[in-house]
Amino acid sequence: MNAKTIVENVLTPARARALWSANYLPALPFTPQHFEVGSLLPAMLYMARWGQRRGRGHFVEAFGRQDSQGSRQSPRLVDVANGLLTRAGGDFDGFADNCGPAMLADLLLSYCLENKQHDLGHEEVVQRIFPTHYLASWIDLPEKVADLRGVPELLTTLLAWQDRGEALVPEASRSRFPVGVGFAENHLLKQFARHMSVHGSAANLGSDHFQEGTADDLGVDELLAVRLAQTCGHAPDRLRGREQSQIANRWPIAKAAAKCLRGDLATFIEVYGMALPRQAFLPMLEAGIGLGMVNLLLSTAVCLSEWERTGGIPKEQTPMPLLVDCSHGLDSKLRNASEAAMSECQARYERLPVLMMLARLLDDRVSHHSRLKNELPRRQPDPTAWLNLLGDIYHERHERAESIRERLDEDCIGLANNLEQTDEALEVARALRNDQNHPALRLAEALVELHGHHQQGGQFVRVLDSSLMPNRPNGIAFKRRVSRSEAGTRKAVDLRSIVLSNALLDFLVHRHLRKDAEGKSARPLTLPRFLDILRDHYGLHVDREPPGMSVPQDLLRANKQCLERRLRDLGLLVGVNDAESMKRLRARFDVA
């Protein structure tokens, strides 16, 4: 028997399916798999407008090409251009000649659509639409909203911030970012839904109306999204199934990082949504989302590590420290120091799959305990009390801890007995019998090992890379592959260094020039204060060494000078002399 069959025989197939997963939603309310940061906003716009998760749309039906069996295939860029000229040709005067479709495809690729793998060319399959206008939410890209791993649902939940209920409900009076409302009530919709109104029932998916008569100030990027949506006809259907279509109201256990992400998005959207050109606003917002997701992932690892050690979610939460390479890889010493700090961070992060499995195992046993099921705390929206109960069980501070420990110990023994009959998992079997560790921890480590790195640790590496967006113009990291000698063999290793792209610097400066309170008045921001914010909010160290790491002071001074130089080059820093208090940050865009 293989490992999967053995685990199912010992734990039952239902328990094995529930446990052999990479996610644990009460701790981290999305699935740790690859996703595209640039594809999140259209799904968020849809959920803000309709209060439900997006189901099937009409993009493939409108633009997909037919195969030999008559079924529609995912459209290529050339298919989209030809479809627009065929079905909405009256809106595209001057594109009727032989070069017209190619010119329109170039416009779409420049302003509105993106090919798979970020490839260029007209024969590639389209994977993403830029949210240049609200009507981009009518385009079902990606085709399945599940491909976004629950991240847009998380961001929508953070913006709505409803403190009760298991699913989001329309509450226009309680939030500036409610769901299931019109365009004026939600500030995210307000920024993107220019010249939109609602005609008819709010529940009618065809009630959104674009006002052609007044839309004389739209840019090419917005107008292309509008024409694509009009060709599709109406908004996508809601996801089928009531529970599947609802937006789960879950908060992460890393509440400090979650509140930081919420404040960043809310402030930036409200203040700069109308003030910035859309082609500048979107890369900055995506960079901010990526940084917030990185902070959330790493902070979750910190919180769960402390939870394992003490049995409680820490009240005072601090981000995982990272060293920024402000030279963006041009200074090899700074790059190497940042890579060393990131490697240390990843070593701590690699334990996250085991901690998530540990929480799932305790959750499984506590949820099905006959004496506990009527006195369990709520898991949603705030999971702190629930995780603290699991921590008390784990540290045997609860009266039912002993009985749960005995059941977990029986699982360990049963799994070890079956694994010893194979030659592939003898080490795992021996670890399961090591009674020096709590049986929940032994079983968690065994299940992660048996499930394999690809399904556990590999998924967490992929979701971290998705948030870091390495080597991308608005990314947060630079990644390079090097060859290293280990045990007499050469092995390729990916090294990552944390960088601040121009888009991210723009986002951070503009966001922190504004207060968090409603109204978002401007405030002065000195360079020393900005460095403190980077360190305290996001764990980004520039002029100080991260805790536990030794970095030469001259290298840190050079790092700070690199940051100052880049801020000046971007027009974000002014200073009348060398005094630190006189170095002030300023916005590049005027805000009414």
N, C-alpha and C positions, 0 to 999 in steps of 0.2 A: 504493500500500500504506500501511496505517496503521502506527503505531509498534510495536504488538504483533506484527504480521506480520513486520516488518523484524527485530525482536529475535529472534524464533523462527527466522527464516531464517539469521541469522548465528550464533546461539549454540546452535541446535537447540531444538526444543520442550521436551524434557525439562529441559535446563539453564535455559531461560527460566522454566519453571514453578517450579523449585527456587529460582531467584534472585529472581523477582518476588514477594516476600513481605515482610511487615513485620516478621516475627519472626526471631530467630536464637537457638535454644534453648540452646546452650552459654553464651551471654552473659546472656540473660534468659529463664528457663525458663517463660514463659507467653506467650500471644498478645496483643500490644498492641491490643486493641479494647475497646469498652465492656463493662462488667460491673457487676453490682450487689453491693456489699459485703454488704448484708443477706441475700443469698441464698447466701453461701459456707458457713455453718456446717452446714446440713443435709447438704450434700455431703461435708464433712469428717467428720461423724459416721458417714456411711455407709462411707467409706473406712477410718476407724479400726476399725470393726466387722468389715468383710469383707475388707479388704486389696486391694480392686479398685475400679475406677471404676464409677460407677453407670450402668446401662442403662435400659431401658424399665420404667416402673412401671405402676400401675393406677389412678392418680388420674382420668385422663380417662375410663377405662372405668367407674369407679364413679360419677362425678358429672357427666360430660359429657352434653350434650343431643344428641339425634339430629337431623340435618338431613333434608331431603327425600329424599336418597339412602341414608339409613340409617346414615351414618358418624357417629362421635362428634365433637362440637366441644369446644373448650376451655371448661371450665365457668366460668360467672359465679358471683358470690357467692350469688345467690339459688338457683342450681342446687345449690350445695354445701349450703346450709341445707335445702332440700327433700330432697336426697338423704339427709342425716343423719336427718331425721324419718321418711323412708320406710323406710330400711334399718336404722336403729338407734333406732327410735322409743322402745323401752323404756327407753333411757338418758336420755331427755329428757322427763321428766314435767312437765306444766304448759305445754307449747308446742303444744297441740292446737287452740287457738282461732285465730281469723282473724289475730290479731297475732303468733302464735307464730313463724312463719317469719321475719318481719321482725325480731323481737327476737333470734332466734338468729343471723341474719345480722349484726346489730349487734355481738353478742358476738364472732363470728368476726373481724369487721373490727377490733375493738378489741384483741383478745388474740392472734390466731392467724394471720390471713391478710392479704394486702395486694393491692390491685388494681393493674393496669397503670398506669404513669405516676403512681402514688401517688394515684389518684383516689378520691373517696368515692362512695358509692352502691352499690346492690345489683345493678345491671344491668351492671356492669363485669366484664371477664374477670380472673380471679385470676392473679397472676404470682409470688407469693412466699408461703412459710410461715415464720413466726418459729420458730426452734429452741428453743421453750420446753421441750421434752422430747426425749429421744433418738428417740422414734417419729416425730418430724417428718421424720426421714431416710427414712421409708417413702414420703413424698409426693414424687413426681418433679416438683418445681418448681425451676427451669424444666424444661420437658419434655425438653430435650436438655442433658446436662451440659456439652457443648462450648460452650454459650452463656455459661458461666462462665470461658471462655478459659484454662483450666488453672491458675487462681489457687488453688482449693482443693487441687489436687494439690501445688502449690508449698508452701503452708502446712503440709500434712500431711507433706511431705518434710522441711521445716525442723524440725518438732516431733519426728519420728522420728529424724532426724540419723544415718543409717546411712552409715558412711564407706567402704563398698565396694558393688559391684554396680550394675547398670544399672537395676534395679527394686527397689522396697521389698519386703522379705520379713518374715514374722513373726519377731520377735526380742524376746520379752517380757523377757528378763533384761538386755538392753542399753540399754533406754530406758524412760522413764516415759510415752512416747507411742507405743508400737508399733502396728502395724496387723495386722488379721486375728486379733484376740484377743477375749477375753470382756470383760465390762463392768468387772471389778475391776482388770484389768491396765493399762488405759489411763486416764490421769487425766482426759482430755477426756470419755470415755464415763462415767467415774465421776461427774462433776459433773451430767450430763444424764440418766442412765439410772436414775432412782429407781424402785424397785420392779420392776426388770427382772431376768430370769434367762434362762439358756439351757437348753432342754429338747431333748435329742437331739443329733444331729451338728452340730458347729460350722459345717459347710459347708452345712447346710440353711437356705435362706432363710426358712423358716417356724419356725425353732428359737427365735427371740426370744419370750419369754413375759412378758406383763404380769401382775403379781400383784394381782388385784383385791382379794383379801381383806385385804391390808395397806396398800393405797393410800388411806388415809383422811386424809392430810395434803396431797394435791395441790391446787394452786390451779386456778382456772378455766382459766387459760392453758395449763397442762400437760394438764389433762383433755381439753380440746378437741382438742389435737394427738393424744392417745391415741385418742379416738373416731374422728377422721379416718383414722388409720392402721388401726384395727381394721376400718373399713368397706372399706378397700382390700385387706385380707386378709393380705398378707405383704410383705416387703421387695422393692424392685425387683430385676429381674434384673441380673446383671453385664453390662457392656458387651460386645457380641459381638466376637470376635476376641481371641486371646491377647495380642498386642502392644498392641492398642488398650485392652484392659481393665486392663493393668498400670499401676501408678503409677510413672512414671519417676523415678529417683533422680538429680535434677539440683540442683546448687547454683548460685546466681548468682555472677557474677564480683565483684559488690559484696559481698564477704563480711562486711565490717564492718556494713553495713546489714542483711544477712541475719541475722547473729548477734544484732544488736540486736532485730530483729523476733522472732526465736525466743525470746530471753530475756524480752521483754515478754509474749508470749502465754503461755509456760509458767508464768511467775511469777503472772500475773494469774489464769489459769484455776485453778491449783492452790490459791492462797491464798483467792481470793474467790468461786470458783464456787458454793460452798455458803453462803457468808456473806451474799451480797447477794441481795435480791429479784430474780427473773429479769427483771422489767421495768426494773430499774435496771442489771443486769449486762450485758444484751445491747447497749444503746446505748453503754455504755462500752467494751465489747470491740470493737464495730464501729468506734468512733472510733479505737481503738488500731490495728486492722488497717489502716484508711485511712491513718493517719499512717505506719505502717511501709511500706505500699506506695508512698506518695509518696517517702519517703526512699530506698527501693530503686530506684525509677525514676530519680530525679535523681542518685543515687550511681552508677548504671550509666552515665549520660551522662558523669559526671566520670571514671570509670575508663576508659571507651573513648576519651575525649579524651586522657588521659595515655598510653594504649596506642598511639594513633595517633602521638603525639609522640615517645615513647621506644621503642616496640616491646615494652613489658612491662606487665603488670597491676601497679599500685602495691601495695606491701606495706603501707604506711601510708596508709590510706584515710580521707578526711574527707568529711563530707556537704556538699552544696551549700548555701551560706548564704542564709537567708531572713529577712526582717524581719517580725515578728509585729505585727499591729494589735490590741493588748489591749483597745482600746475597742470592738471588734466593729463598727466602722464609724461609731460615734457622733462621733468626732473626725475631721473631714475631713483635717486635716494628717497624722495618723497613718495614715489610710486611704491617702492619696496616696503617702506614703513607702513603705508596704508594697506598693502597686501598682507603684511604680517598681522596687523590689527584685525583685518577682515577674516583671516584664517583662524585666529583665536575666537572670533565671534562665531564662525561657522562650526567650530568644534563644540561650542556650547549649544548651538542651534541643532546639531545633529542628534541631540538627546530628545528633542521634542516629540518624535514619533513614539518613543517609549512612554513618555509622560502622558501623551494623548491616549495610548492604549491602557495605561494604568487607570486613568479617569474612566474610560469606557467600561473596564472590568468592574470597578467599584460601583459605577452607575448601574450596571446590569444586575449585580447581586443585591444592591440596596433597593432598586425599583421593584424587585420580585420577592422581597422579604415580607412574609405574611404579617409580621408584627410592626413593620415600619410603613407599609403602603398608605396608611391613613393619616400619617403625621409628617409627610414629606414637604419641605418648602418648595415654593414655585421655582421653576427654572427660567421663566421668561417674565419680563424682558431682562431683569438683572439676575445673573446666575451665581452671584457671590455667595448667598446663603446656601445654595445647593452644593457648590464646590467645597464650602467650609464643612458641611455635613460629611461629604466624602472624605475630607481630610481628617475629621475626627474619627471616622471608622478606621482609616488607614493607620492612624497613630494610636488606636485603641483607647480613645478617650470617651467612646460611646458605649452604652450598656449592651448594644447588640453587636459590638465589634468582634467579640470572640466567636460567635456562631458564624458570622460571615467569613472570618479568617479560616475556620474549620472547613467550610465549603470550598473556599479557594484552594486550600491545601489538598483537598480531595481531588480537585481538578488537576493540580500539579502532579500528584502521584499517578493518577490515571493516564495523563498524557505521557509522563516519563515511562511508564510500563509499556505503552504501545510503541513509543519511539525507540526503545531499546531493542525492539525486534527488527529494526532496520539498521543499516550501516551508515546512513547518510546524516543522522541527527543525534549521534551518541553524545556529542558535547552539549547539545541543548538538553538532552535527557539528564545528564549529570548536573547541569545548572538548575534544573527544576527540582532536584533533590537537595539542594543546598539550603538547609533550614536556617542558615544565618541571616537570610533576607526574608522579608515579608512575602508570603505566597502570592499576593497580588503583583508585586514587583517581579518575582520570578516568572510568573505566567505572562506578564506583559512583555518582558524581554524575550521570552521564548516565542510568543506569537509574532512579534515583529521580525525576529530572525527567520522563522519558518515562512512568513509571508514573502520575504525577500526585499532586497534594497529597492528594486524598481517600483514596487507597490507601496513602500513606506518611505524610507529616507529620500529616494529619488523624487517622489512627488513633492516633498517639502523643498527640495532644492529647486525644482521647476517653478513652484509658485513664488519663491524668493526671487529667482531670476526674472520672472514675469513682472514683478514689482520694481526691481532694480533697472529694468530695460537697458542692459549693458550694451555699450557701443552704439547707442541710439542718440540722435541729436538732443532729445530732451530727457535722456536717461540719467541715472544716479550712480552708475558704476561703469568702470572700464574692465573688460575681461580679456585675458590673453592666455594662451595655452603654452606651457613650457614642458620640457622633458626632464625628468628627474630620475636619479638612480636609487632604487629601493631593493634591498636584498639581492644585489648583483644584477638586477634587470632594469631596463629603462622603461619609465612609465610616464604617460602624458597626464599632466595635471592642469586644471583650470584655476587660475589665480584672478581674484577680483579686487579692485581698489575702488574706494568711494570717491566720486568726483562731484563737482557742482557744475552742471551744464548751464549755459547761458539762460535757458528757459527756466531752470530751477532757481537760479539766482534772482531772476526777474520776479518769479512767484514769491519767493521768501521775503524779498525787500518790500514789494508792494503790499503783501498781506500784512506784514508787521509794522507798516506805517499807519495801520488802522487799528482801533481798539476793537475788543470783542463785543462790547455792549451794543444794543440795538441803536441804530443811527450811525454807527461806525465813524465817529469823528476822527480826524487825522491826529497824529501825535508825533513829536520829534523822536528820532531814532539815531543814536550815535553808533559808531562802529563797535566800541566795546560792548554796548548793550546788545547789539546784533549778534556778536559772538557768544554772549551769554545765552541768548535765546536758542541759537543753534545747538548749544551743548545741553541746556536744560530740557528743551522740548523734544529734540530729535536724537540726542546722543552724539551729535556731530562735533568732534573736537578739531580745532584749527590751530590755535596758538597754545594749547595745553595738551600734555600727553594723556591718553586714556588711563584710567586706574589700572595698575598692575602691569603697565607697559613702559619701558624706558625709551625715550626719544630724545636725541641731542637737542639742546635748547637753540643752537644756531639753525637747526633744521626747522624747528617750529617757527622761529622768526622769519625764515625764508618763506615758509608756508603762508604766514600772515601777509607778508609783502606781496606774494602772488595773488592772494585774494583781493587786497587793496588795489592792485594794478588792474585786475579784471573788472572790479566794480567801477573804477574810474573810466575804463575803456567803454563800459556799457552805459555810462552817464548816470550811474546810480550813487556815486560818492562825490561829495564836495568837501573841501577843507581849506581854510585860509592859512594854516600853518601846520607844523608837525605835532601839535598838541593832540593827544588822543581824544579829548573831550570836544575838540573842534572839528573832528571828522564825522560828518553827518551824512546819512543816507537820504536820498530823495527819490520821488517817483518820476518815471519817464513819461507818464501819460496823465493828462489833466482829467480830473474828476469833477463833474458839476456838483 
